[in-house]
């Protein structure tokens, strides 16, 4: 899994997925792609996007258009962020370092997982070095926190992220009780967690299933969000909200942004797509904080649909693994470039000179 020349027939994110499928070990591919249980929540993500049609607008002057947006005071080249995805060494020996360099080159924010396979300090250093070398001005990377069994462990991770220059904290709240059965191959570890194995997210067989077990007792609650809010002055984004009430509560707890998401269909198989949950949340809290969304966004047209539904930006998950497996740093940079070029075309066809101009008026029907 070293660097490869990017195959000439790759022109879309689906092409990256197709090539990656034949390059990654079968078990790794399945781990990356799969949804939980019957894959209904995963399928819902794609279906929700495909069910939307946008109405193009003609004869508008978009010559001075731009895909750039601002989030928490930082300029992003496009409304596209790299979702936190754990253990990127599964797809390439350089893992998160390659992704960070590509993101810096394309002035895109990378959200680095608690479960990164490279220490978060090294990822931040790689990002800053690439930006210096290339003369780009990317947003600082964001750090995604999974609450650890003890608050001091969570706090230690937060302080490390602050010291390393991360610009935003993302706390993921939808996966504390996820079932995880994939054994990591040799050489891939939770590099930030030292010798402590990652919190076991699996229910044990026999006896109590979940309630009353350490797993359920350690799962965070709203009190932990209140606590976390008090620990940092960085913008705090909550990831994994699907209900209006949870969105309101998040804002009551002082969060600065929300990722509406079903975790790529990997946790609760009864969940709706983030895109489907978005409109009600936009109606309820849309003007209070930026709303981000993820789940199967694979093209510029997909991203335009999120914008039309009121999202400020989207997160891209699995395609990071696909691009890493095919082309390492160059693959991820190319993947981001494809998305941005497709989005630019979609904006132009919608008659919009900026992402903010795409709105509900563009939704057909
Ligand atoms: C994830 N996701 C995830 N989310 C998170 O907050 N922390 C994490 O460490 C991970 N790890 C992770 C690993 C893998 C293999 C996948 C596929 C996903 C969820 C991720 O951030 C995002 O919500 C979804 O992946 C978005 O859907 P798409 O773009 O993958 O369809």
Boltz pocket constraint, residues with backbone or C-beta under 6 A from the ligand:
constraints:
  - pocket:
      binder: B
      contacts: [[A, 31], [A, 32], [A, 33], [A, 45], [A, 83], [A, 84], [A, 85], [A, 86], [A, 113], [A, 114], [A, 115], [A, 144], [A, 172], [A, 239], [A, 261], [A, 262], [A, 263], [A, 264], [A, 265], [A, 266], [A, 294], [A, 295], [A, 296], [A, 297], [A, 315], [A, 316], [A, 317], [A, 318], [A, 319]]
      max_distance: 6.0
